[in-house]
Amino acid sequence: MTDRDTDTHGPLWKALGTVVDPELRRTLVDLDMIESAWIDEGGTAHVKVLLTIAGCPMKNTITTDVRKAVAAVDGVRSVDVELGVMTPEQRTELRNRLRSGDGRVNPFVQPDNLTRVIAVASGKGGVGKSSVTANLAAALAATGLSVGILDADIYGFSIPPMMGVEGKPTKLEDMILPQPGHGVAVMSIGMFVDPGQAVVWRGPMLHRALEQFLTDVFWGDLDILLLDLPPGTGDVAISVGQLLPDSELLIVTTPQQAAAQVAERAGALATSTKQRVAGVIENMSWMVMPDGSHNPIFGEGGGRHVADRLAQRLSDAGGQSHVPLLGQIPLDPTVRAGADAGVPAVLTHPEEPGPAALRTIASSLRVRSQSLAGKSLGLSPRD
């Protein structure tokens, strides 16, 4: 028989050390969520897990993952998982440890922040900005990156259903935990309102909501945070430039010239906020016909026009001189079906034309366009 006090480095605990809490994205062992673990003489492994709250929405996932990990340990014939709940003192201790004593601060503007923040914007609605955001996030997460989505479209939130996320998020004291969706940490105002309920807020409330999503949500160590912005250059877009000054803009347009002209104005916001434009994505570029030919039903050239015009505007303002057209995404029914089903098409139909184009764009976003040359890495020589 083994227990925590005598065999914390044994095979049972090593197996438990591979089980990750889906919301906190750290192992149960690191989070002190395993109260006890031992194997009796008959080969039954007994594990008691302390959940953060009694109604933890991830309890079934945690139970399944614990069973799977422990069942692989030599000598284990069966697994008995008991679920308990942390005491208020344990929750407070966990919250303080996760916050590292920094309190309620915006982690993405701290000197040691390494998260790349990309705000996905468009000039007008209906260009597929949210579906592009959801698929890019899922594709990036599938490559092993730690990815989050902040649904900053307060009035027209749509990310939760696209990512298969339901219900309200877990609260750990005054800290909110993003909900996991296909390996992506997801947060949206849609998690806090009833279905069909309208959000009727003026500018100051929008700014405060965005600020709270940045400071009160435990995002953890993300490689990339994608923000799904509302269309246009209104309050939220301006607040993003203020609260996340190092964020980049990713502009989504369609080939239609009228849409491209509006998208250009959305990207031109960078001349005021001093944000970098990561690139332009042209969505709904063409429909693939049965004979394999491309039918550009919304016209042609919109994405290239936006990229070239933004490069000129930014260069004239003393900024970047090149804005890349990152890709053209064809109209593809699998993308629409994936959004309706809550499973991004890049995961279910990766080789279809639309998802394949999205995966290529995601690969390009893995590489920063800015060099780290000249920046301090916080290293010091050894004595």
N, C-alpha and C positions, 0 to 999 in steps of 0.2 A: 504494500500500500504506500502511496506517496501523497503528499499534500504540498500546499504552497510553501510552507515553512522549511521543508526539507528537500524539495526537488524542483525549485523554480527554474533550473537549467536543464531539467530532464526532457525526454522526447515529448511528453504530454504538453509541457509548457512551451516547448519550441513550436509545436503544432498550433497551439492557441495564439502564439505570437505572429501567426500568419493571417489571422482573422481580423479584418478591418471593419470598423464601424462605418456604415454607408454614409451617415450624415457628417461625422467628424473627420472621416478619412484618415484615421489613425488606428493602430491595432488595439484590440480590447485589453491586451496586457499593458501597453503603454498608458492607456487611459484608466488603469486600475479598475476595470469593469469585471474582472474575474475575482470573485470572492474566494472560491476554493476549487480545486481540481485534483482528483485522485482516481486510482484504479483499484478496484477491489480484487479479491483472490479469484473471483470467477471471470475476470476479464472485462467487467463493466466499468466504463469510465464515467465518473460523476463530475459534472461541471456546473457550478452555480455562477450565473452571469447577472450582474447588477445593471439594470437599465437606467438611463438618466431620468425617465419619467414612467409612470405606470402605463400610460397609453402610448408608449413609443411606437410610431408607425412602422418601424423597421424591425420589430421584434421577431417576426417570422423569418425575415431574411437572416438576421443574426443567428437564430436557432439553427437554421438550415446550414449556414456556413460553419458554425461550430461543430455540428454533427459530422459534416463532410471532412473537416480537417482532422478531428480526433479519431474518426474511424480508420484513418490511414496509419495510425500509430501501431507499431508492432505489439501484439499481445492484446489489443482491444477487440473484444467480440461484440460489444454493444455500447451505446452511448446514451446516458441519461442527462438531459439538460434541464436545469432548474432556473427559472427566471425570478430575480428579485428586483428591488428598486433602491436606488441610492437614497441615503438620508439627505435632508436639506444641507447638512454640513459637508457631506461628500460632494454634492452638486456645486456648492459654493467653492470648494477647494478645486474641483475640476475646472470650473469657469475661470478662476483666477490663474490656474496653470496654463490654460489655453490662451488667455489674454496676455500672459507673460508680464503682468503688472502694468501694462500700458494704458489700461482703462479704455474708455470709449474714444478711440481715435480712428482716423481714416488710414488704414494700413497701406494704401496705394500711393501715399505721398510721403512716406517715411524714407529716410536716407538709405536704408538697407533693402528697400523694396525691389524685387526682381521680376514682378509680374508685368507682363505686357498687356496693357489695357487698350482694347480696340472698340470704338463706338461705331456701330453699323447704322448708317444714316441714309436717308433718301429725301428727295425734294417733295415727293407726293406719295400718297398711299396707293396700294394696289400693284406695286412693282415686285412684290415677293420678298421684301426685306426680312421679315420674320422667319420665313421658311429657309432663306439663305443662312440666317444666323443660327437656327437650330441645327441645320445640316453641317455647317462648318464646325460648330462646337462638338457634335457627335463624331465627326471625322477626326478632329484633332485629338479628342479623348481616346479614340480607338488606336491612335499611334503611341499611346502611353503618356501623353501629357496630362497634367492636372488642369482641368478647364472649368470655368464657371460662366454662367449666363445671368446677367442682371437685366430683367425685363423692365426697361425704363420707359416704355410706352404706357404711361399711367392710365390714359383714357382708353386706349385700344389694345390692352394686354392680350397676348395670344400664345406666349411661349409655353406656359404650363401644359395645355392639352397637346401641343406639338411634341413635347418631350415626355408625354405619358405620365405627368405628375398630377396628383390629385390631393385634396385635403389641405389642412393647415400645417405649417411647419412647427417643429419642436422648439420650445423655449427652454433655455438653460439659464435660470435666474433672469437677468436682463439681456441675455444674449440669444439671438435667433439663429437657428441652424438651417442652412439652405437644404432643400430637398434634393435627393439624388435622382437623376433621370438619365439612364444609359451612360453612366459613368461621369455625368456632368453635374456640378453643383448649381441648382436653379433657385432663383429668388424672383418673386413677382408680387405686385399688389394684388393680382388675381387670386393669391392664396389667402387673402384676408377678407374678401368680399363675397357675398352670396352670388350664385349664378344669375346673370342678367342684371345685376345691380350696377347702376351708373356711378362713376366716380366724378363728383362735381366739386372740383378744387380750382382755386385761382393760383397764380404764379408762386407766391410765397409758400403755399402748401406743397406744390410740386417740388420746389427746391428742398424743402425740409424732408419730404419723403425720400428723395434721392440721397440726401445726406445720411438719413437714418439707415438706408440699405447699405451704405458703405461703412458706417461706424458700428452699427449694432448687430450686423450679421457676421457670423464667424466663417470667413472665406477660407481660412487656412493658407497653406503655401501653394498658390496657384501659379502655373506657368503663363496662362492666358485667361483674361477676363473679357468676355464679349458683352457689350451693352447693346440691347435692341432699342434704338431711339425712336421716338415718334417722328412722323414725317415733318419736314420743314425746319425752320430755324427759330423755333419758339423758346419758351422758358427752359424746358428740359435740356435742349441742346446747349444753351448758354450756360446753364448750371454745370453741365458736364465739363465744359471748358474751364470753369472756375474751380470746381472741386477735384478735377482730375487733369491738371495742366499738362501732364506728360502723356495723356492719352492720344491715340491716333484715330483718324476718321477713315472709315471704309465706306465708300459711296456706292449705292446700288441704284441702277437705272434700267430702263428698257431701251431697245434700239430706236424707238419713236423719237423724233426730233423735239416734239413738244415736251415729252418727259425728260429728255436730256437737258433741255434748257432750265427746267426747274431743278434737276439734280445738280447742275452746275452751281446754282445759288446755294444749295445745301453745303456743297464742298467749299464754297467761297467763304463760309463762316470761319474757316481756319485762318484767314487773313486777320481776323479780329481776335480770335482766341489763341492764336499762335500755336495751334495744334499741327501736327504733321498729318498729311494725307497718305495712308498706307497704300491706297490704290482704288481703282474703280472696277466694279463688277457689272457686266451687262447680263441681265436676266431676260428670259423669254426671247432669246436671240433668233431662234428659228424652230420650226417643227420638222422633225425627221419624217419624210414621206415613206410609203411602203417600198419604193424603189431605191431608197437610200439617199435621195436628194434632199436638200435643205430648202424649206419654204419660209422665207423671212416675213411672216404675216404682220409683224409690227414695224416693218421697215428695217433699215440697216444703218450702221455707223454711229448710233447714239453713244455707245460706251467709249469709242475712240474720241469722239467729239468732246465728251466731258473730261476725259483724261488730259487731252491736249490743251483745252481751254483752262483747266485748273492749273496745269503746269505753268502756263503763261501768267495767270493771275498771281500765283504764289511767287513766281520769280520776280515779277514787277514789284511785289511788296517786300522783296528782300529775303524770301524764303526759298524752299526747295525748287529746283528747276526741272524735276522730272516726276511725273505721276504715272505709275504703270497701269495699264489695263490688265488686271490680273486674270481675267478669263471671261468667256461667253458661255452662258448656260442655256441649253435648248429647252423648249417646252417639253416636259416629260410627265406623263400621268402618274408615274411611280412617286414623284416628289409630292404631288398633291395627295395621293393616297396615303403616303407615309405620314404627312402632317395630320390628316384626319384620324389615322390609327394611333397616333402618339408614338410612332417609331420612325425616326428619320430614315429616308430612303437610302442614304449612304451606308446604312447598316444592313438593310435587307436586299437591296438591288444595286450593289456597288459598281457593277459593270455596265449598267444602263447609261444612256447618254447624259442625262441630267446629273445623276449622282456621281458619275465619273468626272464630269467637269467640276463639280463641287469638291471632290476629293483632291483634284489637281490644285485648285485654288487654296485649299486647306494646307497642302504641302508647301506652297509658296509662303504662307503665313508663318510657318514654323521657323523661318529664317528672318532675323531682324535685318532691316535695311540700314540700321545705324550701327556704326562701329563702336566697340568698347575702348578703342585706342584713346589713351590720355585720361581715362577714368580710373579713379582709385578703386582697387579691389579689396581694400581693407586688410592688406597683408603687411606684416612686419618681419624683418630679418631675425633669425634666431641668434641668441647670445653665444 
